[in-house]
Amino acid sequence: MRLYLVLFSVTLWMTSVVTTHGPAAHCCAGLSTTKVPPKRIKSYAIQSVAACSFKAVVFTTQAHKRICADPDSCWTRQAMIKLDRQSGRSASGSASLAGCTRTGKTRWRMRKDE
């Protein structure tokens, strides 16, 4: 009888821990090199190192697909700035084009050290 009481108590405690802290975060397994047109991106979130093993920008497309992008990429930062402008938010502090050069009307690349 004591064994059942102990098992019940442990199960109840574990259920309350999961309910209180929520499910584990959905972390990116790696960074994608896919460059989606910004008009197909619905939103983005920044994956922090505190929650996952590395920092990433997680774009959600209109088709509800998640794309994990390098936060230091010029393309990623340009897409974040466009989404911020469309939504009326002020641009994220990390979303600046410092270190990038314009290579065309809408394309950006990392500036080479001179």
C-alpha positions as CSV (number, residue, x, y, z in Angstrom):
1,M,0.0,0.0,0.0
2,R,2.8,2.4,0.8
3,L,4.4,1.7,-2.6
4,Y,1.2,2.8,-4.4
5,L,1.0,5.9,-2.3
6,V,4.6,6.8,-3.1
7,L,4.1,6.1,-6.8
8,F,0.9,8.2,-6.8
9,S,2.7,11.1,-5.0
10,V,5.6,11.1,-7.5
11,T,3.2,11.0,-10.5
12,L,1.2,13.9,-9.1
13,W,4.3,15.9,-8.4
14,M,5.7,15.3,-12.0
15,T,2.3,16.3,-13.5
16,S,2.4,19.6,-11.5
17,V,6.0,20.3,-12.7
18,V,5.1,19.9,-16.4
19,T,1.9,21.9,-16.0
20,T,3.7,24.7,-14.2
21,H,6.7,25.0,-16.5
22,G,5.1,24.0,-19.7
23,P,6.4,21.6,-22.3
24,A,10.0,21.7,-23.5
25,A,10.9,24.5,-25.9
26,H,11.0,23.6,-29.6
27,C,14.6,24.3,-30.5
28,C,16.0,24.3,-34.0
29,A,18.2,21.3,-34.8
30,G,20.4,23.4,-37.1
31,L,20.4,26.5,-39.3
32,S,18.9,26.5,-42.7
33,T,20.5,28.3,-45.8
34,T,17.1,28.6,-47.4
35,K,16.2,32.2,-48.3
36,V,12.5,32.6,-48.5
37,P,11.0,35.8,-50.0
38,P,10.1,38.1,-47.2
39,K,6.5,38.4,-48.6
40,R,6.0,34.7,-47.8
41,I,7.1,35.1,-44.1
42,K,4.4,35.7,-41.6
43,S,6.4,36.2,-38.4
44,Y,9.6,35.5,-36.6
45,A,10.9,34.8,-33.1
46,I,14.4,34.8,-31.7
47,Q,15.6,31.5,-30.3
48,S,17.8,32.3,-27.3
49,V,20.8,30.4,-26.1
50,A,19.2,30.3,-22.6
51,A,16.4,28.0,-23.9
52,C,18.3,26.2,-26.7
53,S,21.9,25.3,-27.5
54,F,22.4,28.1,-30.0
55,K,20.9,31.4,-31.1
56,A,18.7,31.5,-34.2
57,V,15.9,33.5,-35.8
58,V,12.9,31.2,-36.4
59,F,10.7,32.4,-39.3
60,T,7.2,31.2,-39.7
61,T,6.0,31.2,-43.3
62,Q,2.4,31.7,-44.6
63,A,2.4,27.9,-45.1
64,H,3.1,27.5,-41.4
65,K,6.6,26.1,-42.0
66,R,9.4,27.0,-39.6
67,I,12.8,28.1,-41.0
68,C,15.7,28.5,-38.6
69,A,18.1,31.1,-39.9
70,D,21.4,32.5,-38.8
71,P,20.8,35.7,-36.9
72,D,24.1,37.2,-38.2
73,S,23.1,36.7,-41.9
74,C,22.4,39.8,-43.9
75,W,19.4,38.2,-45.4
76,T,17.9,37.3,-42.0
77,R,18.4,40.8,-40.7
78,Q,16.9,42.4,-43.8
79,A,13.8,40.1,-43.5
80,M,13.4,41.0,-39.8
81,I,13.5,44.7,-40.6
82,K,10.9,44.3,-43.3
83,L,8.6,42.3,-41.0
84,D,9.0,44.9,-38.3
85,R,8.1,47.7,-40.7
86,Q,5.1,45.9,-42.0
87,S,3.8,45.2,-38.5
88,G,4.4,48.7,-37.3
89,R,7.0,47.6,-34.6
90,S,10.2,49.4,-34.1
91,A,13.1,47.5,-35.6
92,S,14.7,45.0,-33.3
93,G,18.0,46.1,-31.8
94,S,19.7,43.1,-33.3
95,A,18.2,43.7,-36.7
96,S,20.6,46.2,-38.2
97,L,22.4,45.9,-41.5
98,A,25.8,46.9,-40.1
99,G,28.5,44.9,-41.9
100,C,26.3,44.3,-44.9
101,T,26.6,45.8,-48.4
102,R,23.8,46.1,-51.0
103,T,24.5,44.0,-54.1
104,G,21.3,44.8,-56.0
105,K,17.9,46.3,-55.5
106,T,16.9,43.9,-52.7
107,R,20.0,41.7,-52.1
108,W,22.5,42.0,-49.3
109,R,25.7,40.3,-48.5
110,M,28.4,40.4,-45.8
111,R,30.9,43.2,-46.4
112,K,34.4,41.9,-46.9
113,D,37.1,43.2,-44.7
114,E,39.2,45.7,-46.5
